[in-house]
Amino acid sequence: MKKLIVLSAVLALSACATPESRIRTGLISAGLSAPVASCMAERLVDRLSLLQLRRLLSITTLRDQRIGELTTAQFLHRTRALGDPEILGVVSIAALRCAISS
């Protein structure tokens, strides 16, 4: 019975790591503010494929600046470097909407 409870707890915790939460965490670790990152993550997971989301997360591991110093414009510059116009368009619109509403 204890094994069943532990297994259920592990499965419940692994379900918490949704693509949205992973994107939000990645954006925050890249230096975007928590409110903007949350807003953008919600929009990005609805509009980008999993492959595009993975490519986007790859730029959040570039930490040549301290956390919190990356501006939305700098993040968009890094996004443009991916060479995917769809990612750039979706991220740009999300960043604009989320920066205005925050």
C-alpha positions as CSV (number, residue, x, y, z in Angstrom):
1,M,0.0,0.0,0.0
2,K,2.8,2.4,0.8
3,K,4.4,1.8,-2.6
4,L,1.2,2.6,-4.3
5,I,1.0,5.9,-2.4
6,V,4.6,6.8,-3.2
7,L,4.1,5.9,-6.9
8,S,0.9,8.1,-7.0
9,A,2.8,11.0,-5.4
10,V,5.7,10.7,-7.9
11,L,3.2,10.6,-10.8
12,A,1.4,13.6,-9.5
13,L,4.6,15.6,-9.1
14,S,5.8,14.7,-12.6
15,A,2.5,15.9,-14.0
16,C,3.3,19.3,-12.5
17,A,6.1,19.9,-15.0
18,T,3.9,21.1,-17.8
19,P,5.4,22.7,-20.9
20,E,4.1,26.0,-19.6
21,S,5.9,25.8,-16.3
22,R,9.1,24.7,-18.0
23,I,8.9,27.7,-20.3
24,R,8.1,30.0,-17.5
25,T,11.0,28.7,-15.4
26,G,13.3,29.0,-18.5
27,L,12.2,32.6,-19.2
28,I,12.8,33.6,-15.5
29,S,16.2,31.9,-15.5
30,A,17.0,33.9,-18.7
31,G,16.3,37.1,-16.7
32,L,12.8,38.1,-17.6
33,S,10.6,39.2,-14.7
34,A,8.2,36.6,-13.2
35,P,5.0,38.4,-14.3
36,V,6.2,38.8,-17.9
37,A,7.6,35.2,-18.0
38,S,4.3,33.8,-16.8
39,C,2.3,35.8,-19.3
40,M,4.5,34.9,-22.2
41,A,4.7,31.2,-21.2
42,E,0.9,30.9,-21.3
43,R,0.8,32.4,-24.9
44,L,3.9,30.5,-26.2
45,V,2.7,27.0,-25.3
46,D,-0.5,27.6,-27.2
47,R,1.1,28.9,-30.4
48,L,4.4,27.0,-30.8
49,S,5.2,23.4,-31.4
50,L,7.1,21.3,-28.9
51,L,10.2,21.4,-31.1
52,Q,10.0,25.2,-31.3
53,L,9.6,25.4,-27.5
54,R,12.7,23.3,-27.1
55,R,14.6,25.6,-29.4
56,L,13.4,28.6,-27.5
57,L,14.4,27.1,-24.2
58,S,17.9,26.5,-25.6
59,I,18.6,30.2,-25.6
60,T,17.6,30.6,-21.9
61,T,20.7,28.6,-20.9
62,L,22.9,31.4,-22.2
63,R,23.9,33.2,-19.0
64,D,26.4,35.8,-20.0
65,Q,24.5,38.3,-17.9
66,R,23.3,38.1,-14.3
67,I,19.7,37.0,-13.8
68,G,17.3,39.9,-13.9
69,E,19.4,42.0,-16.2
70,L,18.1,40.6,-19.5
71,T,15.6,43.0,-21.0
72,T,12.8,42.0,-23.3
73,A,14.6,43.6,-26.2
74,Q,17.7,41.5,-25.5
75,F,15.6,38.4,-25.2
76,L,14.0,39.1,-28.6
77,H,17.5,39.7,-30.1
78,R,18.5,36.2,-29.0
79,T,15.2,34.8,-30.3
80,R,15.9,36.3,-33.7
81,A,19.2,34.5,-33.7
82,L,17.4,31.2,-33.8
83,G,16.5,31.9,-37.4
84,D,12.9,30.7,-37.1
85,P,10.5,33.5,-38.2
86,E,7.5,31.9,-36.6
87,I,9.2,31.7,-33.2
88,L,10.3,35.3,-33.5
89,G,6.8,36.4,-34.5
90,V,5.0,34.6,-31.7
91,V,7.6,35.6,-29.0
92,S,7.6,39.3,-30.2
93,I,3.8,39.5,-30.0
94,A,3.7,37.8,-26.6
95,A,6.5,40.0,-25.3
96,L,4.8,43.1,-26.4
97,R,1.4,42.2,-25.0
98,C,2.8,40.9,-21.7
99,A,5.1,43.9,-21.2
100,I,2.2,46.3,-21.8
101,S,-0.1,44.4,-19.4
102,S,2.5,44.0,-16.6
